Amino acid sequence: MVELKTPSEVEAMAVTGAFIAELLADLAERADVGVNLLDLEQRAREMIAERGAESCYWDYAPSFGNGPFRNVICLSVNDAVLHGLPHDYVLADGDLLSMDIAVSIDGWVADSARSVIVGTPRPKDQRLVAATEEALRAAIDAARPGARLGDISAAIGAVAKSRGYRVNTEFGGHGLGRTMHEDPHVPNIGRPGRGMKLRPGLTLALEPWFTLGTERIKFDADGWTIRSFDGSRGAHSEHTIAITDGEARVLTARPA
């Protein structure tokens, strides 16, 4: 069931979104050659505790996971494309790191992800990250009242196709509000003019993620980390937005 948020509820989600944007900006600055993923996890825990927020990931136990998740952020490196379990790994020059986090403040959730390149970038990785960010902007531009959910999905898919990337349909965006995952599901590929009509008060997490190779995925033995099936690198960009009477409002916009 899709829940529309009141203006005051959207404002509450924007508070959470601003915090998440600050947290990801902090971690992006810290993600450097020689930094351990566990140090980034610890920093995220510290910031969440200092803000009085609650992690949406801690104890999360969906059907595809291996038991409850006992971390506050997903850190996915190189061919790990989603749900990367923070572990004892030291970032190396050229690593492609995707960071995904959702927290709740005063009962209202926001969710965001960004990908950064550690040290010396590879041109292919730069283009991949840029494509996910371009797709996210296109999706946000398509998220206007009266449009359809399929218009958002089609906008993401069109960018992927134009850049030569295939799209996985198993994991995509979603509604959110009081909880991290609400209706509707937002695939990263679709047909324009199809699906539910977008109305002011609808809040969505839009999250295009692409890989350099196949759209097929596989799971690590940890039961969480999802990798590209062919070992190609992946990137992930995500914002929480609210449909308004005009342009969509980005609730997790990065600090200037």
NORLIN-V925468 format. One line per field, one symbol per residue. psi: psi as a letter, one per 30 degrees, with the letter a starting at -180 (. if undefined). A space follows every 50 residues. Layout:
BEGIN
psi = ???
END
This chain:
BEGIN
psi = kkkkkleeeeeeeeeeeeeeeeeeeeeeefjlkfkkefeeeeeeeeeeee fglkkfekgkilfflilkkhlflkjkkcfjflgkjklikkklkfkjkkkk kklkkhgkklklklklkkbjkkeeeeeeeeeeeeeeeeeeefilkfllef eeeeeeeeeeeffgklkkgekaalllcflejlklkjlgkakkglalkkkk fkkkjkikkllfclflllklfffekklkfggllllkkklklkkafckkkj fgkkk.
END
